[in-house]
């Protein structure tokens, strides 16, 4: 690594390349940790008041530039109503579409339906 080119002979510092790569990877990991994802849980039969409360929470998160992971949790036999879960997620997004964009469309994972939104 060159420290000063202007003098003759140039001033050079020898360094361990593996340590240099390690420090670069460490900085990248630190930058990834600075942008956590906030998680909001919903249910397929959620009431209008509860949706309004959750929307207020999500608006706070989006204003702070967090990504938000929304998920609908299906208990027991409610798993057969997957379309209700997708309706809830899309209704939620339609209320917030001026503040956010969909990063990942609704998808199923075991008994949960997820959707990730991020601020515009």
Kinemage of the C-alpha trace (Angstrom):
@kinemage 1
@onewidth
@group {chain A} dominant
@subgroup {mainchain}
@vectorlist {calphas} color= white
{ca unk a 1} P 0.000 0.000 0.000
{ca unk a 2} L 1.487 3.352 -1.071
{ca unk a 3} L 1.494 5.953 1.701
{ca unk a 4} L 3.238 8.866 -0.038
{ca unk a 5} L 4.134 9.015 -3.744
{ca unk a 6} L 5.577 12.518 -3.701
{ca unk a 7} L 8.871 11.673 -2.013
{ca unk a 8} L 11.735 9.821 -3.616
{ca unk a 9} L 11.772 6.808 -3.066
{ca unk a 10} L 8.023 6.454 -2.472
{ca unk a 11} L 6.938 5.495 1.040
{ca unk a 12} L 5.274 2.079 1.020
{ca unk a 13} L 3.720 0.021 3.789
{ca unk a 14} L 3.637 -3.768 3.554
{ca unk a 15} L 0.430 -5.356 4.774
{ca unk a 16} L -1.162 -8.737 5.059
{ca unk a 17} L -3.600 -9.056 2.148
{ca unk a 18} L -5.842 -11.546 3.974
{ca unk a 19} L -6.204 -9.106 6.868
{ca unk a 20} L -7.071 -6.361 4.372
{ca unk a 21} L -9.806 -8.541 2.787
{ca unk a 22} L -11.086 -9.470 6.250
{ca unk a 23} L -11.478 -5.799 7.194
{ca unk a 24} L -13.369 -5.057 3.962
{ca unk a 25} L -15.794 -7.957 4.606
{ca unk a 26} L -16.234 -6.769 8.187
{ca unk a 27} L -17.235 -3.280 6.998
{ca unk a 28} L -19.741 -4.765 4.518
{ca unk a 29} L -21.376 -6.875 7.255
{ca unk a 30} L -21.607 -3.833 9.502
{ca unk a 31} L -23.394 -1.877 6.756
{ca unk a 32} L -25.908 -4.701 6.282
{ca unk a 33} L -26.722 -4.720 9.995
{ca unk a 34} L -27.549 -1.017 9.930
{ca unk a 35} L -30.689 -1.643 7.869
{ca unk a 36} L -32.760 -4.175 9.828
{ca unk a 37} L -36.146 -5.460 8.777
{ca unk a 38} L -39.156 -4.753 10.986
{ca unk a 39} L -41.748 -7.520 11.246
{ca unk a 40} L -45.525 -7.037 11.531
{ca unk a 41} L -47.850 -9.981 12.166
{ca unk a 42} L -51.376 -10.096 10.777
{ca unk a 43} L -54.143 -12.677 10.766
{ca unk a 44} L -56.510 -13.691 7.956
{ca unk a 45} L -59.604 -12.519 9.876
{ca unk a 46} L -58.188 -9.181 11.092
{ca unk a 47} L -60.628 -6.401 11.994
{ca unk a 48} L -60.654 -2.914 10.472
{ca unk a 49} L -59.477 -1.248 13.703
{ca unk a 50} L -56.515 -3.620 14.024
{ca unk a 51} L -55.500 -2.914 10.424
{ca unk a 52} L -55.563 0.834 11.112
{ca unk a 53} L -53.360 0.351 14.185
{ca unk a 54} L -50.862 -1.799 12.253
{ca unk a 55} L -50.817 0.733 9.405
{ca unk a 56} L -49.791 3.462 11.852
{ca unk a 57} L -46.938 1.234 13.054
{ca unk a 58} L -45.770 0.503 9.533
{ca unk a 59} L -45.888 4.195 8.557
{ca unk a 60} L -43.508 4.947 11.450
{ca unk a 61} L -41.135 2.220 10.252
{ca unk a 62} L -41.244 3.395 6.632
{ca unk a 63} L -40.567 6.995 7.642
{ca unk a 64} L -37.448 5.770 9.455
{ca unk a 65} L -36.393 4.027 6.188
{ca unk a 66} L -36.815 0.461 7.471
{ca unk a 67} L -37.928 -2.424 5.321
{ca unk a 68} L -41.060 -4.092 6.671
{ca unk a 69} L -41.866 -7.782 6.497
{ca unk a 70} L -45.604 -8.363 6.752
{ca unk a 71} L -46.842 -11.862 7.437
{ca unk a 72} L -50.188 -13.491 7.855
{ca unk a 73} L -50.168 -16.390 10.304
{ca unk a 74} L -52.605 -19.226 9.613
{ca unk a 75} L -53.706 -21.238 12.659
{ca unk a 76} L -55.046 -24.762 12.335
{ca unk a 77} L -57.580 -25.168 9.549
{ca unk a 78} L -57.453 -21.521 8.496
{ca unk a 79} L -54.656 -22.554 6.108
{ca unk a 80} L -57.330 -23.484 3.556
{ca unk a 81} L -58.182 -19.762 3.228
{ca unk a 82} L -54.917 -18.658 1.650
{ca unk a 83} L -56.805 -16.234 -0.590
{ca unk a 84} L -57.969 -14.328 2.524
{ca unk a 85} L -54.361 -13.921 3.621
{ca unk a 86} L -53.360 -12.559 0.241
{ca unk a 87} L -56.346 -10.171 0.288
{ca unk a 88} L -55.246 -8.852 3.694
{ca unk a 89} L -51.679 -8.260 2.488
{ca unk a 90} L -52.769 -6.536 -0.719
{ca unk a 91} L -55.367 -4.428 1.147
{ca unk a 92} L -52.586 -3.395 3.525
{ca unk a 93} L -50.320 -2.464 0.607
{ca unk a 94} L -53.079 -0.512 -1.176
{ca unk a 95} L -53.511 1.657 1.928
{ca unk a 96} L -49.740 2.375 1.920
{ca unk a 97} L -48.921 2.452 -1.800
{ca unk a 98} L -47.945 6.157 -1.758
{ca unk a 99} L -45.246 5.448 0.894
{ca unk a 100} L -43.800 2.113 -0.173
{ca unk a 101} L -43.139 -0.338 -2.963
{ca unk a 102} L -43.315 -4.121 -2.890
{ca unk a 103} L -39.889 -5.712 -2.741
{ca unk a 104} L -41.179 -9.274 -2.615
{ca unk a 105} L -44.713 -10.255 -3.597
{ca unk a 106} L -46.792 -12.462 -1.246
{ca unk a 107} L -45.438 -15.990 -0.931
{ca unk a 108} L -46.232 -18.960 1.306
{ca unk a 109} L -43.795 -20.595 3.687
{ca unk a 110} L -45.349 -23.423 5.749
{ca unk a 111} L -48.247 -21.809 7.656
{ca unk a 112} L -47.272 -18.173 6.997
{ca unk a 113} L -47.729 -15.864 4.014
{ca unk a 114} L -45.028 -13.204 3.715
{ca unk a 115} L -44.652 -9.928 1.828
{ca unk a 116} L -41.741 -7.482 2.063
{ca unk a 117} L -42.204 -3.756 1.426
{ca unk a 118} L -39.613 -0.995 1.390
{ca unk a 119} L -39.887 2.793 1.468
{ca unk a 120} L -39.939 4.751 -1.785
